[in-house]
Amino acid sequence: MGSTASRMYTVFRFGPFELSERDGELRKNGVRIKLQEQPFRVLVELLANAGTVVTREELKQKLWPADTFVDFDVGLRCGPRLGRCRGPVSCTA
C-alpha cells in the first residue's frame, strides 16, 4: 500500500479579507471576490512571505515553468487588483 501525502493549506486573514488557499477563494467580509488564477497565486505568495520582500525573480520561479519568458511589465499587472488588499496578515494552517 502506498501512502498519500496530504498537503496543508493555509487560510490568510488580513483586514476584512480572508484567503483560503484550499478553496481558491478570496473573501471580503464573507463575500467572495472574483480573482483570476494568476493574481490569486501572486497574492498567496505575497501573503506567505508577509513582512519580507518578494522579488520578481522569486515570483517567476514559483509561478511559471523554468522555460517560460515572463515580461514583468505585462505579466504582473495584477498589482493594482491586489493593491486594495492591505492590512496586517494572520494565517492558519
Backbone as JSON Lines, residues from 0, in Angstrom:
{"i":0,"aa":"M","n":[0.83,-1.19,0.0],"ca":[0.0,0.0,0.0],"c":[0.87,1.24,0.0]}
{"i":1,"aa":"G","n":[0.52,2.18,-0.85],"ca":[1.25,3.43,-0.88],"c":[0.6,4.44,0.04]}
{"i":2,"aa":"S","n":[1.4,5.36,0.5],"ca":[0.84,6.4,1.36],"c":[0.53,7.63,0.51]}
{"i":3,"aa":"T","n":[-0.51,8.31,0.87],"ca":[-0.85,9.53,0.14],"c":[-0.4,10.71,0.98]}
{"i":4,"aa":"A","n":[0.26,11.63,0.32],"ca":[0.73,12.83,1.01],"c":[-0.43,13.8,1.12]}
{"i":5,"aa":"S","n":[-0.64,14.31,2.32],"ca":[-1.69,15.32,2.47],"c":[-1.02,16.68,2.57]}
{"i":6,"aa":"R","n":[-1.56,17.6,1.8],"ca":[-0.99,18.94,1.75],"c":[-1.71,19.81,2.76]}
{"i":7,"aa":"M","n":[-0.94,20.62,3.46],"ca":[-1.52,21.57,4.41],"c":[-1.86,22.84,3.63]}
{"i":8,"aa":"Y","n":[-3.06,23.31,3.79],"ca":[-3.49,24.54,3.16],"c":[-3.62,25.62,4.22]}
{"i":9,"aa":"T","n":[-3.36,26.83,3.82],"ca":[-3.37,27.94,4.74],"c":[-4.55,28.84,4.47]}
{"i":10,"aa":"V","n":[-5.08,29.42,5.54],"ca":[-6.09,30.47,5.44],"c":[-5.42,31.73,5.96]}
{"i":11,"aa":"F","n":[-5.37,32.76,5.12],"ca":[-4.77,34.04,5.5],"c":[-5.89,35.01,5.82]}
{"i":12,"aa":"R","n":[-5.72,35.77,6.89],"ca":[-6.69,36.81,7.25],"c":[-5.95,38.13,7.34]}
{"i":13,"aa":"F","n":[-6.48,39.13,6.64],"ca":[-5.88,40.46,6.69],"c":[-6.97,41.5,6.49]}
{"i":14,"aa":"G","n":[-7.1,42.38,7.49],"ca":[-8.19,43.35,7.47],"c":[-9.51,42.62,7.33]}
{"i":15,"aa":"P","n":[-10.4,43.08,6.44],"ca":[-11.69,42.41,6.25],"c":[-11.6,41.21,5.31]}
{"i":16,"aa":"F","n":[-10.38,40.86,4.87],"ca":[-10.2,39.81,3.87],"c":[-9.83,38.47,4.49]}
{"i":17,"aa":"E","n":[-10.22,37.4,3.79],"ca":[-9.82,36.05,4.13],"c":[-9.54,35.32,2.83]}
{"i":18,"aa":"L","n":[-8.35,34.73,2.74],"ca":[-7.97,33.97,1.55],"c":[-7.81,32.52,1.95]}
{"i":19,"aa":"S","n":[-8.58,31.65,1.3],"ca":[-8.49,30.21,1.55],"c":[-7.71,29.6,0.39]}
{"i":20,"aa":"E","n":[-6.52,29.14,0.7],"ca":[-5.69,28.51,-0.33],"c":[-6.34,27.24,-0.85]}
{"i":21,"aa":"R","n":[-6.93,26.45,0.04],"ca":[-7.56,25.2,-0.35],"c":[-8.75,25.43,-1.29]}
{"i":22,"aa":"D","n":[-9.59,26.39,-0.96],"ca":[-10.79,26.65,-1.76],"c":[-10.51,27.55,-2.96]}
{"i":23,"aa":"G","n":[-9.33,28.18,-2.99],"ca":[-9.01,29.09,-4.08],"c":[-9.9,30.32,-4.08]}
{"i":24,"aa":"E","n":[-10.24,30.78,-2.86],"ca":[-11.17,31.91,-2.75],"c":[-10.6,33.04,-1.91]}
{"i":25,"aa":"L","n":[-10.96,34.24,-2.33],"ca":[-10.69,35.45,-1.56],"c":[-12.03,36.02,-1.18]}
{"i":26,"aa":"R","n":[-12.2,36.33,0.1],"ca":[-13.47,36.89,0.58],"c":[-13.2,38.19,1.33]}
{"i":27,"aa":"K","n":[-14.14,39.11,1.2],"ca":[-14.1,40.37,1.96],"c":[-15.39,40.44,2.74]}
{"i":28,"aa":"N","n":[-15.25,40.46,4.07],"ca":[-16.42,40.45,4.95],"c":[-17.36,39.3,4.59]}
{"i":29,"aa":"G","n":[-16.79,38.15,4.22],"ca":[-17.57,36.96,3.91],"c":[-18.09,36.88,2.49]}
{"i":30,"aa":"V","n":[-17.92,37.94,1.7],"ca":[-18.41,37.96,0.33],"c":[-17.27,37.6,-0.61]}
{"i":31,"aa":"R","n":[-17.5,36.59,-1.46],"ca":[-16.46,36.12,-2.37],"c":[-16.12,37.19,-3.39]}
{"i":32,"aa":"I","n":[-14.82,37.39,-3.59],"ca":[-14.31,38.33,-4.59],"c":[-13.74,37.51,-5.73]}
{"i":33,"aa":"K","n":[-14.19,37.79,-6.94],"ca":[-13.69,37.06,-8.1],"c":[-12.26,37.51,-8.38]}
{"i":34,"aa":"L","n":[-11.37,36.55,-8.44],"ca":[-9.95,36.82,-8.69],"c":[-9.44,35.74,-9.63]}
{"i":35,"aa":"Q","n":[-8.81,36.16,-10.72],"ca":[-8.26,35.2,-11.67],"c":[-7.15,34.39,-11.02]}
{"i":36,"aa":"E","n":[-6.81,33.27,-11.64],"ca":[-5.84,32.33,-11.04],"c":[-4.48,32.96,-10.78]}
{"i":37,"aa":"Q","n":[-3.92,33.65,-11.76],"ca":[-2.56,34.17,-11.58],"c":[-2.49,35.25,-10.48]}
{"i":38,"aa":"P","n":[-3.39,36.23,-10.46],"ca":[-3.36,37.18,-9.34],"c":[-3.58,36.48,-8.0]}
{"i":39,"aa":"F","n":[-4.41,35.44,-7.97],"ca":[-4.61,34.68,-6.75],"c":[-3.3,34.05,-6.29]}
{"i":40,"aa":"R","n":[-2.59,33.43,-7.21],"ca":[-1.31,32.78,-6.87],"c":[-0.27,33.79,-6.41]}
{"i":41,"aa":"V","n":[-0.24,34.96,-7.06],"ca":[0.68,36.02,-6.62],"c":[0.34,36.44,-5.2]}
{"i":42,"aa":"L","n":[-0.96,36.63,-4.92],"ca":[-1.38,37.03,-3.58],"c":[-1.0,35.98,-2.55]}
{"i":43,"aa":"V","n":[-1.16,34.7,-2.87],"ca":[-0.77,33.63,-1.94],"c":[0.72,33.74,-1.63]}
{"i":44,"aa":"E","n":[1.54,33.94,-2.64],"ca":[3.0,34.05,-2.42],"c":[3.33,35.26,-1.56]}
{"i":45,"aa":"L","n":[2.69,36.39,-1.83],"ca":[2.96,37.6,-1.04],"c":[2.52,37.41,0.41]}
{"i":46,"aa":"L","n":[1.37,36.81,0.61],"ca":[0.88,36.59,1.97],"c":[1.73,35.57,2.71]}
{"i":47,"aa":"A","n":[2.17,34.54,2.01],"ca":[3.01,33.51,2.63],"c":[4.36,34.08,3.06]}
{"i":48,"aa":"N","n":[4.75,35.2,2.45],"ca":[6.02,35.84,2.77],"c":[5.81,37.23,3.35]}
{"i":49,"aa":"A","n":[4.71,37.42,4.07],"ca":[4.38,38.73,4.64],"c":[5.53,39.24,5.5]}
{"i":50,"aa":"G","n":[5.82,40.51,5.32],"ca":[6.89,41.14,6.09],"c":[8.25,41.05,5.43]}
{"i":51,"aa":"T","n":[8.33,40.36,4.3],"ca":[9.59,40.27,3.57],"c":[9.38,40.73,2.13]}
{"i":52,"aa":"V","n":[10.46,41.1,1.5],"ca":[10.39,41.5,0.1],"c":[10.39,40.24,-0.77]}
{"i":53,"aa":"V","n":[9.45,40.16,-1.68],"ca":[9.4,39.06,-2.64],"c":[9.8,39.65,-4.0]}
{"i":54,"aa":"T","n":[10.89,39.16,-4.54],"ca":[11.39,39.72,-5.79],"c":[10.62,39.16,-6.98]}
{"i":55,"aa":"R","n":[10.73,39.85,-8.09],"ca":[10.12,39.36,-9.33],"c":[10.68,38.0,-9.71]}
{"i":56,"aa":"E","n":[11.97,37.83,-9.5],"ca":[12.6,36.55,-9.83],"c":[12.02,35.42,-8.97]}
{"i":57,"aa":"E","n":[11.8,35.69,-7.69],"ca":[11.21,34.67,-6.81],"c":[9.78,34.33,-7.27]}
{"i":58,"aa":"L","n":[9.01,35.35,-7.63],"ca":[7.67,35.09,-8.14],"c":[7.72,34.27,-9.42]}
{"i":59,"aa":"K","n":[8.64,34.63,-10.3],"ca":[8.77,33.91,-11.57],"c":[9.08,32.44,-11.31]}
{"i":60,"aa":"Q","n":[10.02,32.17,-10.4],"ca":[10.4,30.78,-10.1],"c":[9.24,29.99,-9.51]}
{"i":61,"aa":"K","n":[8.42,30.63,-8.69],"ca":[7.31,29.94,-8.04],"c":[6.11,29.73,-8.94]}
{"i":62,"aa":"L","n":[5.85,30.69,-9.84],"ca":[4.58,30.72,-10.56],"c":[4.64,30.28,-12.01]}
{"i":63,"aa":"W","n":[5.83,30.25,-12.6],"ca":[5.92,29.88,-14.02],"c":[6.96,28.78,-14.21]}
{"i":64,"aa":"P","n":[6.77,27.92,-15.2],"ca":[7.78,26.91,-15.51],"c":[9.11,27.57,-15.87]}
{"i":65,"aa":"A","n":[10.19,26.84,-15.67],"ca":[11.54,27.39,-15.86],"c":[11.77,27.91,-17.27]}
{"i":66,"aa":"D","n":[11.16,27.3,-18.27],"ca":[11.42,27.71,-19.65],"c":[10.45,28.78,-20.15]}
{"i":67,"aa":"T","n":[9.73,29.43,-19.24],"ca":[8.75,30.46,-19.62],"c":[9.36,31.84,-19.52]}
{"i":68,"aa":"F","n":[9.19,32.64,-20.58],"ca":[9.62,34.03,-20.54],"c":[8.49,34.85,-19.96]}
{"i":69,"aa":"V","n":[8.79,35.65,-18.95],"ca":[7.77,36.5,-18.34],"c":[8.18,37.95,-18.53]}
{"i":70,"aa":"D","n":[7.35,38.69,-19.24],"ca":[7.56,40.13,-19.39],"c":[6.86,40.79,-18.21]}
{"i":71,"aa":"F","n":[7.63,41.18,-17.21],"ca":[7.04,41.67,-15.98],"c":[6.3,42.99,-16.15]}
{"i":72,"aa":"D","n":[6.57,43.71,-17.23],"ca":[5.81,44.92,-17.47],"c":[4.39,44.58,-17.91]}
{"i":73,"aa":"V","n":[4.2,43.37,-18.44],"ca":[2.88,42.93,-18.88],"c":[2.37,41.81,-17.99]}
{"i":74,"aa":"G","n":[3.26,40.89,-17.59],"ca":[2.86,39.66,-16.91],"c":[2.42,39.8,-15.47]}
{"i":75,"aa":"L","n":[2.77,40.89,-14.8],"ca":[2.39,41.04,-13.4],"c":[1.53,42.27,-13.18]}
{"i":76,"aa":"R","n":[0.6,42.49,-14.03],"ca":[-0.29,43.64,-13.88],"c":[-1.42,43.38,-12.89]}
{"i":77,"aa":"C","n":[-1.25,42.37,-12.06],"ca":[-2.28,42.1,-11.06],"c":[-2.08,43.0,-9.84]}
{"i":78,"aa":"G","n":[-0.96,43.71,-9.77],"ca":[-0.68,44.59,-8.63],"c":[-1.81,45.54,-8.31]}
{"i":79,"aa":"P","n":[-2.33,46.29,-9.31],"ca":[-3.44,47.2,-8.99],"c":[-4.67,46.47,-8.46]}
{"i":80,"aa":"R","n":[-4.92,45.25,-8.92],"ca":[-6.08,44.49,-8.43],"c":[-5.87,44.07,-6.99]}
{"i":81,"aa":"L","n":[-4.62,43.82,-6.63],"ca":[-4.33,43.36,-5.28],"c":[-4.02,44.51,-4.34]}
{"i":82,"aa":"G","n":[-3.8,45.69,-4.9],"ca":[-3.38,46.84,-4.09],"c":[-4.36,47.24,-3.02]}
{"i":83,"aa":"R","n":[-5.62,46.93,-3.19],"ca":[-6.62,47.3,-2.2],"c":[-6.63,46.34,-1.02]}
{"i":84,"aa":"C","n":[-5.92,45.23,-1.14],"ca":[-5.88,44.22,-0.08],"c":[-4.7,44.52,0.84]}
{"i":85,"aa":"R","n":[-4.92,45.37,1.8],"ca":[-3.84,45.78,2.69],"c":[-4.23,45.54,4.13]}
{"i":86,"aa":"G","n":[-3.24,45.52,4.98],"ca":[-3.5,45.39,6.41],"c":[-2.67,44.28,7.0]}
{"i":87,"aa":"P","n":[-2.73,44.14,8.32],"ca":[-1.98,43.07,8.99],"c":[-2.46,41.7,8.5]}
{"i":88,"aa":"V","n":[-1.53,40.77,8.46],"ca":[-1.84,39.43,7.95],"c":[-1.71,38.42,9.09]}
{"i":89,"aa":"S","n":[-2.69,37.54,9.19],"ca":[-2.56,36.38,10.08],"c":[-2.89,35.16,9.24]}
{"i":90,"aa":"C","n":[-2.36,34.03,9.64],"ca":[-2.65,32.83,8.85],"c":[-2.8,31.64,9.77]}
{"i":91,"aa":"T","n":[-3.57,30.67,9.29],"ca":[-3.73,29.41,9.99],"c":[-3.52,28.29,8.99]}
{"i":92,"aa":"A","n":[-2.9,27.23,9.43],"ca":[-2.67,26.09,8.54],"c":[-3.56,24.96,8.95]}
